[in-house]
């Protein structure tokens, strides 16, 4: 049989209401987590000296904290399209959203939105220099941003309401600034990439007079992340594989933002999502975890065996008590301590892959991406879902079925059973296997997975979901199994089908 084609898609939960469904009451002790209203992927944050903080992003709401990030309240965003960038300066928060209108607030709750003509929808990043607000960004010459020329631009304001353009550069084709840092009156923004064959540039733009005048500083490599450090500025470039193996990057330092010294850095691996200076070391959050470096060249994991955080970080910020906070997907705020990232608040739910119904209750299962998150959601009506606890150590469940008497879930080295979907009992998988697929077959249950020490997959049968016997072995890893109720089951895997 030829190998099947694989189709990659996005999991969507479709809810269908059926007449005659019997509803069971769920205990109040379980926390409702879905569906949250106005979910936001946080990408920007600003912190005032008194600990008031505002976080926003691609969503209709913002998070506001009045206690240094210990607790957060969701509020309507001043721009219904969400916020692109935030900063604190001159006693106020300043932000720009999708509408291109500047907005200010002294407390993060009450906002004043200013009309500007033309709209400043090109703004990607803002900063306070000590005397002025600076906005930087750019755009392209076509609505779909596939053509050229483009441009990079900087504007200046004394109060956040009235703005004047102070610098602009036409780009043959390239990248405009989307990050900016300010230190002691020196402002650095980047990246600036201009692929003009007559006058190419790859670097940053710099102002040494608080944002009034600007010049281009060459780095010689594409900027990935930029931060201010104790004695200047630090820039990190894209990852590359060194000749001897391992991930290396270009790293550059500057005391004045104009002249940069480049060195080779060993790491960090993965896509760097944000970078900061903690006061004692550099810290980078990447798709491969959290990494620290004392000098920017040698990178190591931030914690040994840290709690797993698989969210995409949008921003990092240090609050007045010195704690470092991370902001990311689904209204999630995490705090870094010696053991790794700990959740402060989140509206997120697990990544769901399978669902089953007993006739009066639904159970959806998947994998978690935050410490403390559970991989099981339960609903009595298909609309309001509650997150319920599972045995310690279970962070991924790949399948779930209703046996007629109980829910049975596949969780790798264990199977989980529950009569009501609320309390789950673990049972070791047969033969030390990794069970990934389940199916009801008449009066029994079929399970598919991989047996340890064997090159392929295997199938087991059980009458009660606890005692299992092997019924088949195949030369391919199995992922799913389905039965027709008449004694025929088909399992699918990496290299084809096994009936």
CORBEL-V723920 format. One record per backbone hydrogen bond with DSSP energy under -1.0 kcal/mol. CO is the residue of the C=O (numbers start at 1). NH is the residue of the N-H. Records with the same first field share a line. If there is no record, write none. Layout:
CO->NH ; NH
This chain:
18->21
27->30
31->387
34->385
40->331
41->58
44->56
46->54
48->51
51->68
52->48
53->65
54->46
55->63
56->43 ; 44
57->59 ; 83
60->77
62->75
63->55
64->73
65->53
73->64
75->62
79->82
82->98
85->96
87->94
89->92
92->89
93->105
94->87
95->103
96->84 ; 85
97->100
100->120
102->114
103->95
104->112
105->93
112->104
120->123
122->138
125->136
127->134
132->129
133->157
134->127
135->155
136->124 ; 125
137->153
139->151
142->145
149->141
150->171
151->139
152->169
153->137
154->166 ; 167
155->135
156->164
157->133
164->156
167->154
169->152
171->150
173->195
175->193
179->190
181->188
183->186
185->210
186->183
187->207
188->181
189->205
190->178 ; 179
192->203
193->175
194->201
201->194
202->219 ; 220
203->192
204->217
205->189
206->215
207->187
215->206
217->204
225->236
227->234
232->229
233->254
234->227
235->252
236->224 ; 225
240->248
242->245
246->242
248->240
249->265
250->237
251->263
252->235
253->261
254->233
261->253
263->251
265->249 ; 267
266->299
271->287
274->285
276->283
281->278
282->293
283->276
284->291
285->273 ; 274
286->289
289->286
290->302
291->284
292->300
293->282
297->266
300->292
315->327
317->325
319->322
323->319
324->336
325->317
326->334
327->314 ; 315
328->42
330->347
332->328
333->344 ; 345
334->326
335->342
337->340
340->337
342->335
345->333
351->367
354->365
356->363
361->358
362->379
363->356
364->377
365->353 ; 354
366->397
367->351
369->310
370->373
375->366
376->388
377->364
378->386
379->362
385->33 ; 34
386->378
391->394
395->368
399->410
401->408
406->403
407->418
408->401
409->416
410->398
412->435
413->429
414->411
415->427
416->409
417->425
418->407
425->417
427->415
429->432
430->433
434->450
435->412
437->448
439->446
441->444
444->441
445->462
446->439
447->460
448->436 ; 437
449->458
450->434
451->454
457->474
458->449
459->471 ; 472
460->447
461->469
462->445
469->461
472->459
476->457
477->494
480->492
482->490
488->484
490->482
491->498
492->479 ; 480
496->493
498->491
